[in-house]
C-alpha cells in the first residue's frame, strides 16, 4: 500500500515536471518582436548598403536567441555597430549550428561596415 502511494506521488511529480518543461519550451517558441516581413525589409535595406546577410536558422530560433538577433538587427539598421555586436555575442552563448554561423557573419559585417 505504501509502495503504491510512493509510486503514485512519483508519477505525479514526473508528470508535473514534463508539463512544466513543455510550457517553457512552447513559450520560448513564441513570436519574436520583429515579424518575418520586418526582418526581410531590414535585411533588404542592409543589402542595399552592401551588408551581406546570412540568416541561417535565426528566424526560427527560440525566443531567447531570436530577441537578441532582432535587437542586433535593429541596431545595425541605425548604424550602432558596436551595440549590435554586443547583442549578437549574447546570442552566441545560446545558439548552435547554422545559428552560430549566421551570428558570426553578422558580427563580422558589423566590424567591417562599422570601420568603413
C-alpha positions in Angstrom: 0.0 0.0 0.0 2.7 2.5 1.0 4.8 1.5 -2.1 1.8 2.2 -4.4 1.4 5.6 -2.8 5.1 6.4 -3.3 4.9 5.3 -6.9 1.8 7.4 -7.4 3.3 10.5 -6.0 6.5 10.0 -8.0 4.4 9.7 -11.2 2.5 12.9 -10.4 5.7 14.8 -9.8 7.2 13.4 -13.1 4.1 14.4 -15.0 4.2 17.9 -13.5 7.8 18.3 -14.4 7.1 17.2 -18.0 4.2 19.6 -18.3 6.3 22.5 -16.9 9.1 21.7 -19.5 6.5 21.7 -22.3 5.2 25.1 -21.2 8.7 26.5 -21.0 9.5 25.1 -24.5 6.3 26.5 -26.1 6.9 29.9 -24.5 10.4 30.0 -26.0 9.0 29.4 -29.5 6.6 32.3 -29.3 6.7 35.0 -32.0 9.6 37.5 -31.7 9.4 41.3 -31.6 10.0 41.6 -35.3 7.7 39.9 -37.9 9.2 37.9 -40.7 8.3 40.8 -43.0 10.1 43.3 -40.8 13.3 41.1 -40.8 13.1 40.8 -44.6 12.7 44.6 -45.0 15.7 45.3 -42.7 17.9 42.7 -44.5 17.0 44.2 -47.9 17.9 47.7 -46.6 21.2 46.4 -45.2 21.8 44.6 -48.5 21.4 47.9 -50.4 24.1 49.4 -48.2 26.4 46.5 -49.1 26.0 44.4 -45.9 25.7 40.8 -46.9 23.4 38.9 -44.7 23.2 35.2 -44.0 20.4 34.4 -41.5 20.8 30.6 -41.1 18.2 29.4 -38.6 17.9 32.6 -36.7 14.4 33.4 -37.9 13.2 30.1 -36.5 15.3 30.2 -33.3 13.9 30.1 -29.8 12.8 33.4 -28.4 15.9 33.8 -26.2 18.1 33.8 -29.3 15.6 35.4 -31.7 15.0 38.5 -29.5 18.8 39.2 -29.3 19.1 38.7 -33.0 16.2 41.2 -33.6 17.8 43.7 -31.2 21.1 43.4 -33.1 19.4 43.8 -36.4 17.6 46.9 -35.3 20.9 48.4 -34.0 22.5 47.6 -37.4 19.7 49.5 -39.1 20.5 52.6 -37.2 24.3 52.2 -37.6 25.1 51.3 -34.0 27.6 48.6 -35.0 29.3 48.1 -31.6 26.0 47.8 -29.8 24.7 45.3 -32.4 27.9 43.2 -31.8 27.1 43.0 -28.1 23.6 41.6 -28.8 24.9 39.1 -31.3 27.6 37.9 -28.9 25.0 37.4 -26.2 23.0 35.3 -28.7 26.1 33.2 -29.4 26.0 31.8 -25.9 22.6 30.2 -26.6 22.9 29.4 -30.3 24.0 26.3 -32.1 24.5 25.0 -35.7 23.7 27.4 -38.5 22.6 30.0 -35.9 26.3 30.3 -34.9 27.4 30.7 -38.5 24.8 33.5 -39.1 25.7 35.3 -35.8 29.4 35.2 -36.6 28.6 36.6 -40.1 26.6 39.5 -38.6 29.4 40.2 -36.1 31.9 40.3 -39.0 29.7 42.5 -41.0 29.3 44.9 -38.1 33.1 45.1 -37.7 33.7 45.6 -41.4 30.9 48.0 -42.0 31.5 49.9 -38.8 35.1 50.7 -39.8 34.4 51.7 -43.4 
